[in-house]
Amino acid sequence: MRGHIVVNSYMKSPAQVNQAVRLRDEFSALGADVDIVKTEKIVKLTDGKVETPLTGFCVFLDKDKVVCRLLEKAGIRVFNSACAMELCDDKMLTHAALANSGVPMPDSICAPLCYYDDACVSDDFFSYVKTTLGFPMVAKRSYGSLGNEVYMIDDEKALRDFERAHKLEEHFYQKYVNSFGRDIRCVVVGGKFLCSYMRVNVGDFRSNIEQGGEGVEFEADSSVIALSEKAAKILGLDYCGVDILTEGDRTYLCEVNSNAFFAVAEKVTGVNIAGAYVRHVLKCVG
């Protein structure tokens, strides 16, 4: 069956390029005819019907939810699905999807949607956030990758400044989990835990590799494995990276990444993640 790896039209980071090339090479090694295509010119609406030159299936490495949904409308089997990708792309929507399922997450408060630049944020809201979460706390824009758009809020002045500066953008606040710049990245493929490693950043509370973190060997225990698999199942993901924080003996799900980069994970763990993902895709499409 013909397949495609869909990437952003303006892709430029080495990690993005590596992701696509590694997957293409693994498909090729298994005899699958798969090419890398950009999102531009691959889908359009004509007389109310979706048209695309693509056939078969695609591994979707972009976050363009419109293109992804239109490809699905055209009958293309997409990995990950548009719905799963959207749930992960919006960080607070991830928490909403996992709520009431027994998945432990940091206490969180959504900032109210604001449509007016001259709107005044109420003192009651600031008091509510401060009293509920305490300082320090973490502020996150709902959309952001690689540790960007995540901020430490140390006091009330910082809280007020952040809220006033970002009130027109979707964002939320979380109770700070003191994990000392560390988190556990679990890779899940086809609903099954594949491998894990720890990301450690001695210079920042964000453990992301792109923020200066490093990957080190780590063997996840059964509870962490179960948590990562449960989150992936609820969100309907074929492939993902699940980020887990620990504080003392408590464990919290931080984020789930539908297009998690795997170069560092493969290097640290020695596991062929690209190959595992490709085998899952080919098994699904038969």
C-alpha positions as protocol buffer text, in pm:
chain_id: "A"
residue {
  index: 1
  type: MET
  ca { x: 0 y: 0 z: 0 }
}
residue {
  index: 2
  type: ARG
  ca { x: 116 y: 350 z: -83 }
}
residue {
  index: 3
  type: GLY
  ca { x: 199 y: 575 z: 212 }
}
residue {
  index: 4
  type: HIS
  ca { x: 320 y: 921 z: 294 }
}
residue {
  index: 5
  type: ILE
  ca { x: 495 y: 1107 z: 573 }
}
residue {
  index: 6
  type: VAL
  ca { x: 336 y: 1451 z: 598 }
}
residue {
  index: 7
  type: VAL
  ca { x: 550 y: 1734 z: 734 }
}
residue {
  index: 8
  type: ASN
  ca { x: 504 y: 2105 z: 787 }
}
residue {
  index: 9
  type: SER
  ca { x: 568 y: 2311 z: 474 }
}
residue {
  index: 10
  type: TYR
  ca { x: 814 y: 2532 z: 663 }
}
residue {
  index: 11
  type: MET
  ca { x: 997 y: 2252 z: 843 }
}
residue {
  index: 12
  type: LYS
  ca { x: 1354 y: 2351 z: 925 }
}
residue {
  index: 13
  type: SER
  ca { x: 1470 y: 2207 z: 1258 }
}
residue {
  index: 14
  type: PRO
  ca { x: 1715 y: 1912 z: 1243 }
}
residue {
  index: 15
  type: ALA
  ca { x: 1493 y: 1715 z: 1482 }
}
residue {
  index: 16
  type: GLN
  ca { x: 1194 y: 1748 z: 1247 }
}
residue {
  index: 17
  type: VAL
  ca { x: 1400 y: 1643 z: 946 }
}
residue {
  index: 18
  type: ASN
  ca { x: 1549 y: 1347 z: 1133 }
}
residue {
  index: 19
  type: GLN
  ca { x: 1203 y: 1229 z: 1241 }
}
residue {
  index: 20
  type: ALA
  ca { x: 1075 y: 1216 z: 885 }
}
residue {
  index: 21
  type: VAL
  ca { x: 1388 y: 1063 z: 733 }
}
residue {
  index: 22
  type: ARG
  ca { x: 1418 y: 794 z: 1002 }
}
residue {
  index: 23
  type: LEU
  ca { x: 1058 y: 686 z: 947 }
}
residue {
  index: 24
  type: ARG
  ca { x: 1096 y: 685 z: 569 }
}
residue {
  index: 25
  type: ASP
  ca { x: 1409 y: 470 z: 595 }
}
residue {
  index: 26
  type: GLU
  ca { x: 1237 y: 223 z: 825 }
}
residue {
  index: 27
  type: PHE
  ca { x: 942 y: 195 z: 586 }
}
residue {
  index: 28
  type: SER
  ca { x: 1184 y: 140 z: 299 }
}
residue {
  index: 29
  type: ALA
  ca { x: 1367 y: -134 z: 492 }
}
residue {
  index: 30
  type: LEU
  ca { x: 1036 y: -320 z: 520 }
}
residue {
  index: 31
  type: GLY
  ca { x: 958 y: -277 z: 150 }
}
residue {
  index: 32
  type: ALA
  ca { x: 692 y: -8 z: 190 }
}
residue {
  index: 33
  type: ASP
  ca { x: 662 y: 267 z: -74 }
}
residue {
  index: 34
  type: VAL
  ca { x: 650 y: 585 z: 136 }
}
residue {
  index: 35
  type: ASP
  ca { x: 753 y: 941 z: 50 }
}
residue {
  index: 36
  type: ILE
  ca { x: 787 y: 1266 z: 246 }
}
residue {
  index: 37
  type: VAL
  ca { x: 542 y: 1540 z: 144 }
}
residue {
  index: 38
  type: LYS
  ca { x: 471 y: 1890 z: 272 }
}
residue {
  index: 39
  type: THR
  ca { x: 126 y: 2008 z: 375 }
}
residue {
  index: 40
  type: GLU
  ca { x: 104 y: 2259 z: 90 }
}
residue {
  index: 41
  type: LYS
  ca { x: -93 y: 2147 z: -215 }
}
residue {
  index: 42
  type: ILE
  ca { x: -193 y: 1807 z: -76 }
}
residue {
  index: 43
  type: VAL
  ca { x: -558 y: 1879 z: -9 }
}
residue {
  index: 44
  type: LYS
  ca { x: -835 y: 2108 z: -134 }
}
residue {
  index: 45
  type: LEU
  ca { x: -1212 y: 2139 z: -145 }
}
residue {
  index: 46
  type: THR
  ca { x: -1377 y: 2129 z: -488 }
}
residue {
  index: 47
  type: ASP
  ca { x: -1754 y: 2162 z: -511 }
}
residue {
  index: 48
  type: GLY
  ca { x: -1771 y: 2079 z: -143 }
}
residue {
  index: 49
  type: LYS
  ca { x: -1571 y: 1757 z: -179 }
}
residue {
  index: 50
  type: VAL
  ca { x: -1221 y: 1685 z: -53 }
}
residue {
  index: 51
  type: GLU
  ca { x: -958 y: 1618 z: -317 }
}
residue {
  index: 52
  type: THR
  ca { x: -604 y: 1497 z: -250 }
}
residue {
  index: 53
  type: PRO
  ca { x: -331 y: 1332 z: -459 }
}
residue {
  index: 54
  type: LEU
  ca { x: -242 y: 1116 z: -158 }
}
residue {
  index: 55
  type: THR
  ca { x: -357 y: 757 z: -131 }
}
residue {
  index: 56
  type: GLY
  ca { x: -337 y: 485 z: 128 }
}
residue {
  index: 57
  type: PHE
  ca { x: -211 y: 612 z: 462 }
}
residue {
  index: 58
  type: CYS
  ca { x: 3 y: 887 z: 610 }
}
residue {
  index: 59
  type: VAL
  ca { x: 210 y: 944 z: 919 }
}
residue {
  index: 60
  type: PHE
  ca { x: 118 y: 1301 z: 1007 }
}
residue {
  index: 61
  type: LEU
  ca { x: 414 y: 1488 z: 1163 }
}
residue {
  index: 62
  type: ASP
  ca { x: 256 y: 1833 z: 1150 }
}
residue {
  index: 63
  type: LYS
  ca { x: -1 y: 1992 z: 1381 }
}
residue {
  index: 64
  type: ASP
  ca { x: -222 y: 2133 z: 1106 }
}
residue {
  index: 65
  type: LYS
  ca { x: -558 y: 2009 z: 1228 }
}
residue {
  index: 66
  type: VAL
  ca { x: -747 y: 2126 z: 919 }
}
residue {
  index: 67
  type: VAL
  ca { x: -524 y: 1940 z: 674 }
}
residue {
  index: 68
  type: CYS
  ca { x: -532 y: 1634 z: 897 }
}
residue {
  index: 69
  type: ARG
  ca { x: -912 y: 1632 z: 918 }
}
residue {
  index: 70
  type: LEU
  ca { x: -950 y: 1683 z: 544 }
}
residue {
  index: 71
  type: LEU
  ca { x: -716 y: 1392 z: 472 }
}
residue {
  index: 72
  type: GLU
  ca { x: -931 y: 1174 z: 695 }
}
residue {
  index: 73
  type: LYS
  ca { x: -1241 y: 1296 z: 510 }
}
residue {
  index: 74
  type: ALA
  ca { x: -1073 y: 1183 z: 188 }
}
residue {
  index: 75
  type: GLY
  ca { x: -1040 y: 832 z: 328 }
}
residue {
  index: 76
  type: ILE
  ca { x: -672 y: 847 z: 420 }
}
residue {
  index: 77
  type: ARG
  ca { x: -577 y: 652 z: 733 }
}
residue {
  index: 78
  type: VAL
  ca { x: -383 y: 902 z: 942 }
}
residue {
  index: 79
  type: PHE
  ca { x: -138 y: 828 z: 1223 }
}
residue {
  index: 80
  type: ASN
  ca { x: -203 y: 990 z: 1471 }
}
residue {
  index: 81
  type: SER
  ca { x: -567 y: 1076 z: 1409 }
}
residue {
  index: 82
  type: ALA
  ca { x: -676 y: 1438 z: 1387 }
}
residue {
  index: 83
  type: CYS
  ca { x: -874 y: 1406 z: 1710 }
}
residue {
  index: 84
  type: ALA
  ca { x: -581 y: 1258 z: 1903 }
}
residue {
  index: 85
  type: MET
  ca { x: -343 y: 1519 z: 1766 }
}
residue {
  index: 86
  type: GLU
  ca { x: -575 y: 1805 z: 1864 }
}
residue {
  index: 87
  type: LEU
  ca { x: -619 y: 1671 z: 2218 }
}
residue {
  index: 88
  type: CYS
  ca { x: -242 y: 1669 z: 2264 }
}
residue {
  index: 89
  type: ASP
  ca { x: -171 y: 1996 z: 2085 }
}
residue {
  index: 90
  type: ASP
  ca { x: -387 y: 2190 z: 2332 }
}
residue {
  index: 91
  type: LYS
  ca { x: -227 y: 2117 z: 2669 }
}
residue {
  index: 92
  type: MET
  ca { x: -529 y: 2205 z: 2878 }
}
residue {
  index: 93
  type: LEU
  ca { x: -752 y: 2004 z: 2647 }
}
residue {
  index: 94
  type: THR
  ca { x: -523 y: 1709 z: 2721 }
}
residue {
  index: 95
  type: HIS
  ca { x: -597 y: 1746 z: 3091 }
}
residue {
  index: 96
  type: ALA
  ca { x: -969 y: 1785 z: 3022 }
}
residue {
  index: 97
  type: ALA
  ca { x: -972 y: 1463 z: 2817 }
}
residue {
  index: 98
  type: LEU
  ca { x: -791 y: 1274 z: 3095 }
}
residue {
  index: 99
  type: ALA
  ca { x: -999 y: 1422 z: 3378 }
}
residue {
  index: 100
  type: ASN
  ca { x: -1210 y: 1187 z: 3595 }
}
residue {
  index: 101
  type: SER
  ca { x: -1018 y: 885 z: 3463 }
}
residue {
  index: 102
  type: GLY
  ca { x: -791 y: 832 z: 3761 }
}
residue {
  index: 103
  type: VAL
  ca { x: -488 y: 983 z: 3588 }
}
residue {
  index: 104
  type: PRO
  ca { x: -296 y: 1195 z: 3844 }
}
residue {
  index: 105
  type: MET
  ca { x: -222 y: 1546 z: 3715 }
}
residue {
  index: 106
  type: PRO
  ca { x: -104 y: 1874 z: 3872 }
}
residue {
  index: 107
  type: ASP
  ca { x: -387 y: 2093 z: 4007 }
}
residue {
  index: 108
  type: SER
  ca { x: -481 y: 2329 z: 3724 }
}
residue {
  index: 109
  type: ILE
  ca { x: -692 y: 2640 z: 3665 }
}
residue {
  index: 110
  type: CYS
  ca { x: -797 y: 2763 z: 3321 }
}
residue {
  index: 111
  type: ALA
  ca { x: -773 y: 3135 z: 3263 }
}
residue {
  index: 112
  type: PRO
  ca { x: -1109 y: 3269 z: 3140 }
}
residue {
  index: 113
  type: LEU
  ca { x: -1129 y: 3342 z: 2768 }
}
residue {
  index: 114
  type: CYS
  ca { x: -1093 y: 3713 z: 2702 }
}
residue {
  index: 115
  type: TYR
  ca { x: -1178 y: 3888 z: 2376 }
}
residue {
  index: 116
  type: TYR
  ca { x: -1110 y: 4253 z: 2462 }
}
residue {
  index: 117
  type: ASP
  ca { x: -770 y: 4413 z: 2495 }
}
residue {
  index: 118
  type: ASP
  ca { x: -906 y: 4676 z: 2735 }
}
residue {
  index: 119
  type: ALA
  ca { x: -1072 y: 4420 z: 2965 }
}
residue {
  index: 120
  type: CYS
  ca { x: -973 y: 4433 z: 3330 }
}
residue {
  index: 121
  type: VAL
  ca { x: -881 y: 4106 z: 3504 }
}
residue {
  index: 122
  type: SER
  ca { x: -1064 y: 4086 z: 3835 }
}
residue {
  index: 123
  type: ASP
  ca { x: -890 y: 4079 z: 4172 }
}
residue {
  index: 124
  type: ASP
  ca { x: -1115 y: 3785 z: 4258 }
}
residue {
  index: 125
  type: PHE
  ca { x: -952 y: 3576 z: 3986 }
}
residue {
  index: 126
  type: PHE
  ca { x: -601 y: 3660 z: 4102 }
}
residue {
  index: 127
  type: SER
  ca { x: -697 y: 3575 z: 4459 }
}
residue {
  index: 128
  type: TYR
  ca { x: -857 y: 3248 z: 4348 }
}
residue {
  index: 129
  type: VAL
  ca { x: -548 y: 3136 z: 4156 }
}
residue {
  index: 130
  type: LYS
  ca { x: -309 y: 3241 z: 4433 }
}
residue {
  index: 131
  type: THR
  ca { x: -510 y: 3073 z: 4708 }
}
residue {
  index: 132
  type: THR
  ca { x: -570 y: 2753 z: 4513 }
}
residue {
  index: 133
  type: LEU
  ca { x: -225 y: 2691 z: 4368 }
}
residue {
  index: 134
  type: GLY
  ca { x: 16 y: 2888 z: 4586 }
}
residue {
  index: 135
  type: PHE
  ca { x: 358 y: 3019 z: 4484 }
}
residue {
  index: 136
  type: PRO
  ca { x: 560 y: 2928 z: 4296 }
}
residue {
  index: 137
  type: MET
  ca { x: 321 y: 2808 z: 4027 }
}
residue {
  index: 138
  type: VAL
  ca { x: 357 y: 2732 z: 3658 }
}
residue {
  index: 139
  type: ALA
  ca { x: 186 y: 2925 z: 3378 }
}
residue {
  index: 140
  type: LYS
  ca { x: 140 y: 2762 z: 3038 }
}
residue {
  index: 141
  type: ARG
  ca { x: 3 y: 2880 z: 2711 }
}
residue {
  index: 142
  type: SER
  ca { x: -226 y: 2609 z: 2581 }
}
residue {
  index: 143
  type: TYR
  ca { x: -24 y: 2580 z: 2260 }
}
residue {
  index: 144
  type: GLY
  ca { x: 352 y: 2541 z: 2270 }
}
residue {
  index: 145
  type: SER
  ca { x: 623 y: 2284 z: 2208 }
}
residue {
  index: 146
  type: LEU
  ca { x: 974 y: 2198 z: 2321 }
}
residue {
  index: 147
  type: GLY
  ca { x: 932 y: 2365 z: 2659 }
}
residue {
  index: 148
  type: ASN
  ca { x: 844 y: 2701 z: 2505 }
}
residue {
  index: 149
  type: GLU
  ca { x: 550 y: 2898 z: 2648 }
}
residue {
  index: 150
  type: VAL
  ca { x: 599 y: 2748 z: 2996 }
}
residue {
  index: 151
  type: TYR
  ca { x: 682 y: 2995 z: 3275 }
}
residue {
  index: 152
  type: MET
  ca { x: 755 y: 2996 z: 3645 }
}
residue {
  index: 153
  type: ILE
  ca { x: 539 y: 3240 z: 3843 }
}
residue {
  index: 154
  type: ASP
  ca { x: 707 y: 3325 z: 4174 }
}
residue {
  index: 155
  type: ASP
  ca { x: 479 y: 3586 z: 4327 }
}
residue {
  index: 156
  type: GLU
  ca { x: 158 y: 3786 z: 4285 }
}
residue {
  index: 157
  type: LYS
  ca { x: 321 y: 4058 z: 4078 }
}
residue {
  index: 158
  type: ALA
  ca { x: 446 y: 3798 z: 3829 }
}
residue {
  index: 159
  type: LEU
  ca { x: 99 y: 3641 z: 3821 }
}
residue {
  index: 160
  type: ARG
  ca { x: -70 y: 3973 z: 3750 }
}
residue {
  index: 161
  type: ASP
  ca { x: 188 y: 4068 z: 3488 }
}
residue {
  index: 162
  type: PHE
  ca { x: 156 y: 3735 z: 3309 }
}
residue {
  index: 163
  type: GLU
  ca { x: -223 y: 3734 z: 3309 }
}
residue {
  index: 164
  type: ARG
  ca { x: -246 y: 4089 z: 3176 }
}
residue {
  index: 165
  type: ALA
  ca { x: 10 y: 4017 z: 2904 }
}
residue {
  index: 166
  type: HIS
  ca { x: -153 y: 3689 z: 2794 }
}
residue {
  index: 167
  type: LYS
  ca { x: -524 y: 3743 z: 2865 }
}
residue {
  index: 168
  type: LEU
  ca { x: -611 y: 3731 z: 2493 }
}
residue {
  index: 169
  type: GLU
  ca { x: -442 y: 3390 z: 2453 }
}
residue {
  index: 170
  type: GLU
  ca { x: -556 y: 3053 z: 2578 }
}
residue {
  index: 171
  type: HIS
  ca { x: -354 y: 2965 z: 2887 }
}
residue {
  index: 172
  type: PHE
  ca { x: -375 y: 2807 z: 3229 }
}
residue {
  index: 173
  type: TYR
  ca { x: -200 y: 2779 z: 3563 }
}
residue {
  index: 174
  type: GLN
  ca { x: -73 y: 2471 z: 3745 }
}
residue {
  index: 175
  type: LYS
  ca { x: 50 y: 2385 z: 4090 }
}
residue {
  index: 176
  type: TYR
  ca { x: 427 y: 2357 z: 4079 }
}
residue {
  index: 177
  type: VAL
  ca { x: 555 y: 2000 z: 4107 }
}
residue {
  index: 178
  type: ASN
  ca { x: 910 y: 2022 z: 4240 }
}
residue {
  index: 179
  type: SER
  ca { x: 1079 y: 1756 z: 4029 }
}
residue {
  index: 180
  type: PHE
  ca { x: 1413 y: 1938 z: 4025 }
}
residue {
  index: 181
  type: GLY
  ca { x: 1427 y: 1986 z: 3647 }
}
residue {
  index: 182
  type: ARG
  ca { x: 1362 y: 1618 z: 3581 }
}
residue {
  index: 183
  type: ASP
  ca { x: 1089 y: 1422 z: 3412 }
}
residue {
  index: 184
  type: ILE
  ca { x: 1034 y: 1074 z: 3276 }
}
residue {
  index: 185
  type: ARG
  ca { x: 965 y: 1043 z: 2904 }
}
residue {
  index: 186
  type: CYS
  ca { x: 778 y: 724 z: 2819 }
}
residue {
  index: 187
  type: VAL
  ca { x: 736 y: 621 z: 2456 }
}
residue {
  index: 188
  type: VAL
  ca { x: 414 y: 436 z: 2376 }
}
residue {
  index: 189
  type: VAL
  ca { x: 346 y: 269 z: 2039 }
}
residue {
  index: 190
  type: GLY
  ca { x: 20 y: 98 z: 1952 }
}
residue {
  index: 191
  type: GLY
  ca { x: -101 y: 142 z: 2309 }
}
residue {
  index: 192
  type: LYS
  ca { x: 198 y: -46 z: 2453 }
}
residue {
  index: 193
  type: PHE
  ca { x: 488 y: 98 z: 2649 }
}
residue {
  index: 194
  type: LEU
  ca { x: 808 y: 71 z: 2444 }
}
residue {
  index: 195
  type: CYS
  ca { x: 1084 y: 242 z: 2642 }
}
residue {
  index: 196
  type: SER
  ca { x: 1164 y: 525 z: 2879 }
}
residue {
  index: 197
  type: TYR
  ca { x: 1442 y: 761 z: 2972 }
}
residue {
  index: 198
  type: MET
  ca { x: 1484 y: 1054 z: 3208 }
}
residue {
  index: 199
  type: ARG
  ca { x: 1534 y: 1412 z: 3098 }
}
residue {
  index: 200
  type: VAL
  ca { x: 1749 y: 1615 z: 3336 }
}
residue {
  index: 201
  type: ASN
  ca { x: 1811 y: 1989 z: 3326 }
}
residue {
  index: 202
  type: VAL
  ca { x: 2034 y: 2132 z: 3601 }
}
residue {
  index: 203
  type: GLY
  ca { x: 1981 y: 2489 z: 3485 }
}
residue {
  index: 204
  type: ASP
  ca { x: 1603 y: 2512 z: 3439 }
}
residue {
  index: 205
  type: PHE
  ca { x: 1284 y: 2372 z: 3591 }
}
residue {
  index: 206
  type: ARG
  ca { x: 1189 y: 2263 z: 3238 }
}
residue {
  index: 207
  type: SER
  ca { x: 1351 y: 1932 z: 3153 }
}
residue {
  index: 208
  type: ASN
  ca { x: 1312 y: 1962 z: 2775 }
}
residue {
  index: 209
  type: ILE
  ca { x: 1617 y: 1878 z: 2568 }
}
residue {
  index: 210
  type: GLU
  ca { x: 1558 y: 2199 z: 2369 }
}
residue {
  index: 211
  type: GLN
  ca { x: 1583 y: 2399 z: 2693 }
}
residue {
  index: 212
  type: GLY
  ca { x: 1921 y: 2250 z: 2786 }
}
residue {
  index: 213
  type: GLY
  ca { x: 1811 y: 1914 z: 2927 }
}
residue {
  index: 214
  type: GLU
  ca { x: 1995 y: 1588 z: 2871 }
}
residue {
  index: 215
  type: GLY
  ca { x: 1867 y: 1235 z: 2832 }
}
residue {
  index: 216
  type: VAL
  ca { x: 1986 y: 968 z: 3075 }
}
residue {
  index: 217
  type: GLU
  ca { x: 1900 y: 602 z: 3118 }
}
residue {
  index: 218
  type: PHE
  ca { x: 1596 y: 527 z: 3331 }
}
residue {
  index: 219
  type: GLU
  ca { x: 1392 y: 214 z: 3380 }
}
residue {
  index: 220
  type: ALA
  ca { x: 1024 y: 293 z: 3439 }
}
residue {
  index: 221
  type: ASP
  ca { x: 843 y: 90 z: 3704 }
}
residue {
  index: 222
  type: SER
  ca { x: 511 y: -81 z: 3651 }
}
residue {
  index: 223
  type: SER
  ca { x: 306 y: 214 z: 3780 }
}
residue {
  index: 224
  type: VAL
  ca { x: 469 y: 459 z: 3541 }
}
residue {
  index: 225
  type: ILE
  ca { x: 428 y: 216 z: 3252 }
}
residue {
  index: 226
  type: ALA
  ca { x: 60 y: 167 z: 3334 }
}
residue {
  index: 227
  type: LEU
  ca { x: 7 y: 543 z: 3358 }
}
residue {
  index: 228
  type: SER
  ca { x: 165 y: 609 z: 3018 }
}
residue {
  index: 229
  type: GLU
  ca { x: -38 y: 333 z: 2851 }
}
residue {
  index: 230
  type: LYS
  ca { x: -360 y: 453 z: 3010 }
}
residue {
  index: 231
  type: ALA
  ca { x: -310 y: 810 z: 2890 }
}
residue {
  index: 232
  type: ALA
  ca { x: -227 y: 696 z: 2536 }
}
residue {
  index: 233
  type: LYS
  ca { x: -536 y: 476 z: 2525 }
}
residue {
  index: 234
  type: ILE
  ca { x: -774 y: 746 z: 2649 }
}
residue {
  index: 235
  type: LEU
  ca { x: -637 y: 996 z: 2398 }
}
residue {
  index: 236
  type: GLY
  ca { x: -652 y: 744 z: 2112 }
}
residue {
  index: 237
  type: LEU
  ca { x: -286 y: 768 z: 2016 }
}
residue {
  index: 238
  type: ASP
  ca { x: -95 y: 533 z: 1786 }
}
residue {
  index: 239
  type: TYR
  ca { x: 234 y: 688 z: 1894 }
}
residue {
  index: 240
  type: CYS
  ca { x: 325 y: 934 z: 2166 }
}
residue {
  index: 241
  type: GLY
  ca { x: 569 y: 1050 z: 2428 }
}
residue {
  index: 242
  type: VAL
  ca { x: 418 y: 1076 z: 2777 }
}
residue {
  index: 243
  type: ASP
  ca { x: 593 y: 1312 z: 3018 }
}
residue {
  index: 244
  type: ILE
  ca { x: 567 y: 1220 z: 3385 }
}
residue {
  index: 245
  type: LEU
  ca { x: 678 y: 1421 z: 3689 }
}
residue {
  index: 246
  type: THR
  ca { x: 764 y: 1283 z: 4030 }
}
residue {
  index: 247
  type: GLU
  ca { x: 770 y: 1460 z: 4364 }
}
residue {
  index: 248
  type: GLY
  ca { x: 857 y: 1240 z: 4659 }
}
residue {
  index: 249
  type: ASP
  ca { x: 648 y: 925 z: 4623 }
}
residue {
  index: 250
  type: ARG
  ca { x: 384 y: 1095 z: 4407 }
}
residue {
  index: 251
  type: THR
  ca { x: 361 y: 1076 z: 4029 }
}
residue {
  index: 252
  type: TYR
  ca { x: 189 y: 1322 z: 3795 }
}
residue {
  index: 253
  type: LEU
  ca { x: 121 y: 1321 z: 3424 }
}
residue {
  index: 254
  type: CYS
  ca { x: 256 y: 1647 z: 3286 }
}
residue {
  index: 255
  type: GLU
  ca { x: 197 y: 1638 z: 2909 }
}
residue {
  index: 256
  type: VAL
  ca { x: 142 y: 1400 z: 2619 }
}
residue {
  index: 257
  type: ASN
  ca { x: 316 y: 1465 z: 2287 }
}
residue {
  index: 258
  type: SER
  ca { x: 161 y: 1313 z: 1977 }
}
residue {
  index: 259
  type: ASN
  ca { x: 468 y: 1381 z: 1760 }
}
residue {
  index: 260
  type: ALA
  ca { x: 740 y: 1337 z: 2022 }
}
residue {
  index: 261
  type: PHE
  ca { x: 1090 y: 1351 z: 1876 }
}
residue {
  index: 262
  type: PHE
  ca { x: 1270 y: 1020 z: 1924 }
}
residue {
  index: 263
  type: ALA
  ca { x: 1635 y: 1084 z: 1829 }
}
residue {
  index: 264
  type: VAL
  ca { x: 1748 y: 1129 z: 2191 }
}
residue {
  index: 265
  type: ALA
  ca { x: 1527 y: 843 z: 2310 }
}
residue {
  index: 266
  type: GLU
  ca { x: 1677 y: 606 z: 2053 }
}
residue {
  index: 267
  type: LYS
  ca { x: 2030 y: 712 z: 2148 }
}
residue {
  index: 268
  type: VAL
  ca { x: 1976 y: 676 z: 2523 }
}
residue {
  index: 269
  type: THR
  ca { x: 1768 y: 357 z: 2521 }
}
residue {
  index: 270
  type: GLY
  ca { x: 1909 y: 180 z: 2217 }
}
residue {
  index: 271
  type: VAL
  ca { x: 1552 y: 102 z: 2109 }
}
residue {
  index: 272
  type: ASN
  ca { x: 1455 y: 139 z: 1743 }
}
residue {
  index: 273
  type: ILE
  ca { x: 1151 y: 359 z: 1805 }
}
residue {
  index: 274
  type: ALA
  ca { x: 1106 y: 454 z: 1440 }
}
residue {
  index: 275
  type: GLY
  ca { x: 1102 y: 88 z: 1346 }
}
residue {
  index: 276
  type: ALA
  ca { x: 845 y: 3 z: 1612 }
}
residue {
  index: 277
  type: TYR
  ca { x: 618 y: 285 z: 1495 }
}
residue {
  index: 278
  type: VAL
  ca { x: 651 y: 178 z: 1131 }
}
residue {
  index: 279
  type: ARG
  ca { x: 569 y: -184 z: 1215 }
}
residue {
  index: 280
  type: HIS
  ca { x: 259 y: -67 z: 1402 }
}
residue {
  index: 281
  type: VAL
  ca { x: 146 y: 144 z: 1105 }
}
residue {
  index: 282
  type: LEU
  ca { x: 195 y: -139 z: 857 }
}
residue {
  index: 283
  type: LYS
  ca { x: 12 y: -383 z: 1084 }
}
residue {
  index: 284
  type: CYS
  ca { x: -285 y: -145 z: 1106 }
}
residue {
  index: 285
  type: VAL
  ca { x: -313 y: -88 z: 731 }
}
residue {
  index: 286
  type: GLY
  ca { x: -267 y: -458 z: 656 }
}
